[in-house]
Amino acid sequence: MYGIDPEKNIKEVAPSAILVVKLSFAVLIIYFAILREENDLDQMLGGSLFETAPQLEEAMLVKAIEAHRLEGKSTDEMEARLEQITKKKASQ
């Protein structure tokens, strides 16, 4: 008999249950990895975070610049990008 044997404290699993779990897992992997077509949500998640929430980039750049300055690293590229964002914001 399969199940939990309270006397031996052993769990036995039916061989067919293992096969069912393996087949179910294989079907899910095949569906999600091969057969499923891309939808709008996939395309949105594949894009940049800053395209979805543009207000985040400026705040993250300010924090990154502060952190790089504390570490003594160069912030030239980040400051240039922050300036681009500021100019773009001002022109709108």
N, C-alpha and C positions, 0 to 999 in steps of 0.2 A: 504494500500500500504506500502511496506517495503522500507526502505532507510532512507534518512535524510529529516526530515520535517523542512524546513527553518522557518516556522512560530513558531513552538514550540521549535526549537533547540534541538530536541530529535532524537537519532539514534535508529531505530528499526531494529532488526535482525530477519530474517525468522527462524522459529523453525527448518526447514530442514537444514539450514546452521549450526546451533549448532550441529546437529546430524552428519553432514558431517565432521565437524572439529574433533569431538570426535572419530569417526570411523577412520579417517585418522591418528590421533595421536596413537590410539590403534594399528593399523596395523604397523606403524613405530616402535613402542616399541616392538611388537612381533617379527618383522623381525630382528631388531638390537640386541635384548636381547636373543632371543631363536633360530631363524632359521639360521642366518648368520654363516657361517663357518669361522674359523680363517684363515688369510692369512699371507704372509710374513711381511707385514707392522705391523700387530698386534703383531707378535712375536718380531719384532725389537723394538717396543714401549714398550713391556713388559719387556725387558731386562734392564740392568743397563745403566745409562747415560755414565759411564766411559768405558763401552765396546764399545759404539758407538764413543765416542770422548775421548780417553785415555789421551790426553794432558791436559784435563781440571782438572783431579784429582790432579795433582801436584800443579797447581796454586791455586786450591780451598783449598788444605791442608795448603799451606803457609799462605794464608789469614786467615784461621780458627785458625791456631797456633798463629798468631799475635793477633787476637781478644781474644782468650782464655788467652793469657799472660796478656793482658791489664786488663782482668776481674779477674785475679788471679786464674784461673782454671788450672787443670792438662792438660798437652799436651802430656803425655807419649805415649798414643796409636797413636795419630796423627803423632808424630815424628817417631815412629817405622814404621808406614805405609809409611811415606815419605822416610825413609831410604830404605825400600824395593823397592819402585819405583825407587829411584836413583840408587840402585845396578842393578836392572833389566835393566834400561836405559843404564848404563855403560857397561853391558855385551853384549848388542846388537850391 
